[in-house]
Amino acid sequence: MLLKNIKRVSIIIGTLFLFYNCSGRMPNTWAPRDIQSLDAKIMNTKQWLKIEKSNFKYLSKIMKNELNYYRKNDFRVFKDLDREMRSISKYLDKIKSSLNKQVKLATKIKKKPSIGVFDDNIKQSKKRFFAKKKNSISTINKSEKAVKIINSLEKNSKVILENQSNYSSSINNLKSIFKKKKYRLVFIRDQIDRWNHEIREITHEREKLTPIIDNFNLILSEALFKSAESSYAKNIISLSKRIERYKDEMNKFESFVMNLESIAGKQAKGLVYIIKNKERKNYQKKYEKELSNYQNILKEIPKLINSV
């Protein structure tokens, strides 16, 4: 269950990485192959914008006190923080504006497919077979209207991608400013996204234990069938109870992880917060402690079963 939820989150987060090519650099434009891929890029950007606007709302809330403090105590830092906050707001506005234009163009393409913005499937297949992948929509043998729409799509997507990159740079600049003051600027959603990579790995390792535990349960059943009072059966029963306790501990941790954003948000009174470098919120302490316990259990269960 947890693995499915994490995969669902990862799909959402994974779409954000579609903005980047294999070299890790930002592509110049979206270059959609067809209306379906254009819709997918619009949906991905809407999701990204929704999350980042929410993050910016929480960020703005905590920055009021920080700006007031540094205005009085360190005007140079105040100017740096204020500049980045203004830039972030501007980047989000530009992304929203260009995204709205993309939505209108996509609607127009759907209503009037005869304009011929995208090649049909047969032409696309031939082009993909004989040509290298391009970072733009082909304008060869396209009508004047189609070329105009293609140019607009590329222009808007370029603005979106550039401002997403600028947005990330400004967030990193804010983090660097606070780091120099020996503080951390924490975005809970980003933090949990990083942790989800760890969780995917350990829940996958837990799934690998399923056939081993199933086989152990067969041994337990056979032992009970022969004689529940034998020392061998009693040992098996004792191990079974211990394994069940371990499974309960892992289930509790997985439940905690599934609700981590809500738990962390309540503790931090928002999904973005500032904290001293060496300090950690209780949710982070609990996560790290129970993650370590979970990892130890994964090592312990096979040892217990192999001891039978």
Protein Blocks (a to p, Z undefined) as FASTA:
>chain_A
ZZmmmmmmmmmmmmmmmmpcfkopacfblopablmlmmmmmmmmmmmmmmmmmmmmmmmm
mmmmmmmmmmmmommlmmmmmmmmmmmmmmmmmmmmmmmmmmmmmmmmmmmmmnomaacf
klmmmmmmmpccdfbdcfehiafklmmmmmmmmmmmmmmmmmmmmmmmmmmmmmmmmmmn
opacddfklmmmmmmmmmmmmmmmmmmmmmmmmmmmmmmmmmmmmommbmklmmmmmmmm
mmmmmmmmmmmmmmmmmmmmmmmmmmnopabdcddfkbccfklmmmmmmmmmmmmmmmmm
mmmmmmZZ
